[in-house]
Amino acid sequence: MPMLSFLIRRLLQTIPTVLAVVALVFVLFSVVPGSIVSSMSDDADPQVELRLKKQLGLDDPVYVRFGAYIAKLATGDFGTSFRTREPVTTMIAKRAWPTLQLVFTAMAFAVLLGVPLGFIAALQPGGLVDTLAMVLAVSGLSIAKFWLGLVLMYLFALKLGWLPSFGYGDGGLKYLILPAVTLGVSPMALFARTTRAAVLEIMTADFVRTARSKGMSETRVVKWHVMRNALVIILTTVGLQFGGLMGQAVVVEKLFSWPGIGSLLVDSVLQRDIPAVQGSILVVVLAFLAINLLIDLLYGVIDPRIRYA
Amino acid sequence: MFRMLAIVAGLGLALAAPAEAQTPRKGGTIRMTAPYGSSFTSMDIHTTQRAQDEIYAKALHRSLYIWDSAEGKPIPELAKEAVVSGGGLVYTFKLRDDAYFHNGRKMTADDLIWSYNRIMDGTKAYPGARYVRIIEGAAAVEKGQAKEISGLKKIDDFTVEMKLTEKVDPAFYLFTALTSIYPADEAVKDSFIQHPIGLGPFKFVEHVPGSRIVLERWDRFYKPGKPYADKVIVSIMGEAAARDVAFRNKEIDTSVLGPAQYVAYQADPNLKGTIAEVAEVFTRYMGMNPAFKPFADKRVRQAMNYAIDTDLIINKLVKGKAYRATSWLPLTSPAYDKAMKPYAFDPAKAKQLLADAGYPSGFEFEWTTSQNESWGLPIVSAVIPMLDKVGIKVKVKQVEAAVLSEVVRSGDYQAFIYSQQTGPDPQAALKCFHSSTPQSACNYMNFKNAEFDKILDEAGQSDDAAKRTQLLQKANALLYEEAPVWFFNYNKAVMAVQPWLHGIQLNATELTHQNVEDVWVDETSPAK
């Protein structure tokens, strides 16, 4: 029951967050220069332009447009794309799965590699493994995704011929590996550093010293006391990184011709397709909030001391 | 002349000449790339004017005319013949009676009339309206004053009469995919945008938004034996570096090259032979607003042209991937005058002209630009110190491409740098400077010159092709003298083409737009 009420409370808390994001994006794209009408035709008759603006509702005051948008949104209608004249929900639905594939695979790569690396480094601080792991982590955080993607393409597609350099193909793993690794290297490095720092701090905590003094084996100390406590910190970082990954996917999707929400967002922004921009951003925000809610729920599972209060 | 230029420009392809002589092979997959963004705008080609979208549309759709790259002009496609009457204002088209839409229905005159009426729907701002507007009564439909274009009349199922508003060659207006003929009964359905149906050599199979479009051979295409290939895949690849890797890895058959890659491919003996290049009908320039006092004086505008070392910029910054502009009409225009010489780089003369115009110490202006690497911010940055040497200071105003197009149409600028289509029809290109052309159409510099108007009007009325060309050259020379712009360059489009791909056309209107029914792949293609 406490978990259910926590869940309901958190869901209610997301409403103002979502509204704030929607309002921010709406206002931003109402004031930035440039409109869809000019990108549709270089020399449309001025009368036609006016009529089109009226038809798209672009000549209404911002508050009227915002009100109409919120009313539609409340019914699950994200509007119709100015560019493609398709419902935005249809456009996003086509792109959502590839983005989820990419982001989750990148996250899996980052967690499965970064967390163990950080643990190992922390268990031998100052040692060779620690030094190498941290060099790797710093490099991973510093490398630009665009450059890394190109290097991976060059190495694994052109030189070794193991993987295709671009495209979605049939959506299979061989097309996913390079973009996912490109996207996952930076969070992997961050997880390694975060895990190392968390483990080192916990290793010196009183309860660990107590456990050791009670004669508990080092393996049990690490497994029962260090790992569990470190996981809470790692999970928080993972949750925050999800939002980052959704944003960074824009670069990777464009580089690898990956058909995700990121590339939809880029083209929609450039062509001032406001409904598509709003819809794409809203979906990213909702995904971010959902992941973080899930992580909040997981806290209680990992550490029973955390209550859903 | 056009043919010669195209041949000279396409020296790279000449290396593949022995292969071209082979008998075209049936089958295989053509793997093209769409390099101008990270998605296609729409599967409804009437709604989009992006060059990116026409790449796939050339395979899927057909228009009344088609561009013939070898001849350098549009030729009849869905029209079998056109009989001209009424003093050049009435065209009676005999349409093909063997053109089938991808749903198996035969195209008729009704489809053509329906499509042109649709394009003129003034509530949609379809970009093709600028072309269909040459038909009498089309503008009234656009303005909502009429329901149907009065100048279009169905004579029978395969004959259409078209009355024009002025004496122009409709071929130059009705050849792009923006004026594609749709099946009237299918295009009204919501499903059409998801599964477009056309008359082209390839039919729609799938569209993975942001990644690719797949098309397969339409067996009832009206040209016997064509298309050659079984399938066309157009992959969306906006990143030049990614295209480079994919091309070298033989995953794609064509790749548009930017300046840096152009140099690299020329230097690589394995890739040099893959280069196809053509002077496209685009002129890059800096437009000057005559409402801004210094630019109202012709001498100041000329001084701008003399002050900039244009050749240096083309050679060093654009890496030779452009042709020096002499005036407005591009190298591949039928009215291009080979005898014309560009403005020389002469800072002393520029200073003198500025002094004569009353600006001995120069002046300052605001220059609006996008980030475009070939004609945007990098070029502006290179020009600034050159202008500084003659006393002209520049304040840069950087905007997005979408904003720039609004800026130039509204006249809200002192100067801007742009790339504008200046062909293939020289008359239409020069008409942008006619005083009757509004700034919001394409008279972006709000140019008004009575003598220019007179010459252009005379050219429009002339039935003598040679005289017409002479008049257009005269108008072009007048623009050179008046210098409403800094004449920068004509785009040199460069595309790398794999050795197993044959039949690529040096299309001066846009190199990536290929009549794919003429393209074929030999057995060495990895895609088979």
HADDOCK unambig.tbl for C-alpha pairs under 7 A between the chains (distance, minus, plus):
assign (segid A and resid 33 and name CA) (segid B and resid 403 and name CA) 6.09 0.50 0.50
assign (segid A and resid 34 and name CA) (segid B and resid 402 and name CA) 5.72 0.50 0.50
assign (segid A and resid 34 and name CA) (segid B and resid 403 and name CA) 4.42 0.50 0.50
assign (segid A and resid 34 and name CA) (segid B and resid 406 and name CA) 6.57 0.50 0.50
assign (segid A and resid 38 and name CA) (segid B and resid 402 and name CA) 6.99 0.50 0.50
assign (segid A and resid 38 and name CA) (segid B and resid 405 and name CA) 6.70 0.50 0.50
assign (segid A and resid 38 and name CA) (segid B and resid 406 and name CA) 6.01 0.50 0.50
assign (segid A and resid 39 and name CA) (segid B and resid 402 and name CA) 5.96 0.50 0.50
assign (segid A and resid 40 and name CA) (segid B and resid 48 and name CA) 6.20 0.50 0.50
assign (segid A and resid 40 and name CA) (segid B and resid 49 and name CA) 6.72 0.50 0.50
assign (segid A and resid 40 and name CA) (segid B and resid 127 and name CA) 6.51 0.50 0.50
assign (segid A and resid 41 and name CA) (segid B and resid 49 and name CA) 6.67 0.50 0.50
assign (segid A and resid 41 and name CA) (segid B and resid 125 and name CA) 6.74 0.50 0.50
assign (segid A and resid 41 and name CA) (segid B and resid 126 and name CA) 6.84 0.50 0.50
assign (segid A and resid 41 and name CA) (segid B and resid 127 and name CA) 4.65 0.50 0.50
assign (segid A and resid 43 and name CA) (segid B and resid 130 and name CA) 6.98 0.50 0.50
assign (segid A and resid 43 and name CA) (segid B and resid 440 and name CA) 6.05 0.50 0.50
assign (segid A and resid 43 and name CA) (segid B and resid 441 and name CA) 4.26 0.50 0.50
assign (segid A and resid 43 and name CA) (segid B and resid 442 and name CA) 6.71 0.50 0.50
assign (segid A and resid 44 and name CA) (segid B and resid 125 and name CA) 6.24 0.50 0.50
assign (segid A and resid 48 and name CA) (segid B and resid 122 and name CA) 5.34 0.50 0.50
assign (segid A and resid 48 and name CA) (segid B and resid 123 and name CA) 6.42 0.50 0.50
assign (segid A and resid 48 and name CA) (segid B and resid 125 and name CA) 6.18 0.50 0.50
assign (segid A and resid 48 and name CA) (segid B and resid 143 and name CA) 6.88 0.50 0.50
assign (segid A and resid 49 and name CA) (segid B and resid 125 and name CA) 6.89 0.50 0.50
assign (segid A and resid 51 and name CA) (segid B and resid 123 and name CA) 6.04 0.50 0.50
assign (segid A and resid 52 and name CA) (segid B and resid 123 and name CA) 5.47 0.50 0.50
assign (segid A and resid 52 and name CA) (segid B and resid 124 and name CA) 6.26 0.50 0.50
assign (segid A and resid 52 and name CA) (segid B and resid 125 and name CA) 6.91 0.50 0.50
assign (segid A and resid 83 and name CA) (segid B and resid 41 and name CA) 6.25 0.50 0.50
assign (segid A and resid 83 and name CA) (segid B and resid 42 and name CA) 6.87 0.50 0.50
assign (segid A and resid 84 and name CA) (segid B and resid 41 and name CA) 6.12 0.50 0.50
assign (segid A and resid 84 and name CA) (segid B and resid 42 and name CA) 4.78 0.50 0.50
assign (segid A and resid 150 and name CA) (segid B and resid 242 and name CA) 6.77 0.50 0.50
assign (segid A and resid 154 and name CA) (segid B and resid 245 and name CA) 6.41 0.50 0.50
assign (segid A and resid 158 and name CA) (segid B and resid 245 and name CA) 6.72 0.50 0.50
assign (segid A and resid 158 and name CA) (segid B and resid 249 and name CA) 5.24 0.50 0.50
assign (segid A and resid 165 and name CA) (segid B and resid 246 and name CA) 6.04 0.50 0.50
assign (segid A and resid 167 and name CA) (segid B and resid 211 and name CA) 6.19 0.50 0.50
assign (segid A and resid 168 and name CA) (segid B and resid 211 and name CA) 6.65 0.50 0.50
assign (segid A and resid 254 and name CA) (segid B and resid 38 and name CA) 5.98 0.50 0.50
assign (segid A and resid 254 and name CA) (segid B and resid 238 and name CA) 6.92 0.50 0.50
assign (segid A and resid 255 and name CA) (segid B and resid 239 and name CA) 5.89 0.50 0.50
assign (segid A and resid 255 and name CA) (segid B and resid 242 and name CA) 6.34 0.50 0.50
assign (segid A and resid 257 and name CA) (segid B and resid 210 and name CA) 6.37 0.50 0.50
assign (segid A and resid 257 and name CA) (segid B and resid 211 and name CA) 5.00 0.50 0.50
assign (segid A and resid 257 and name CA) (segid B and resid 236 and name CA) 6.20 0.50 0.50
assign (segid A and resid 257 and name CA) (segid B and resid 237 and name CA) 5.88 0.50 0.50
assign (segid A and resid 258 and name CA) (segid B and resid 210 and name CA) 6.48 0.50 0.50
assign (segid A and resid 258 and name CA) (segid B and resid 211 and name CA) 5.75 0.50 0.50
assign (segid A and resid 259 and name CA) (segid B and resid 208 and name CA) 6.70 0.50 0.50
assign (segid A and resid 259 and name CA) (segid B and resid 209 and name CA) 5.67 0.50 0.50
assign (segid A and resid 259 and name CA) (segid B and resid 210 and name CA) 4.31 0.50 0.50
assign (segid A and resid 259 and name CA) (segid B and resid 211 and name CA) 5.06 0.50 0.50
assign (segid A and resid 260 and name CA) (segid B and resid 210 and name CA) 6.97 0.50 0.50
assign (segid A and resid 263 and name CA) (segid B and resid 38 and name CA) 5.75 0.50 0.50
assign (segid A and resid 263 and name CA) (segid B and resid 210 and name CA) 6.29 0.50 0.50
assign (segid A and resid 264 and name CA) (segid B and resid 210 and name CA) 6.92 0.50 0.50
assign (segid A and resid 267 and name CA) (segid B and resid 38 and name CA) 6.42 0.50 0.50
assign (segid A and resid 267 and name CA) (segid B and resid 39 and name CA) 6.87 0.50 0.50
assign (segid A and resid 270 and name CA) (segid B and resid 402 and name CA) 6.69 0.50 0.50
assign (segid A and resid 271 and name CA) (segid B and resid 402 and name CA) 6.40 0.50 0.50
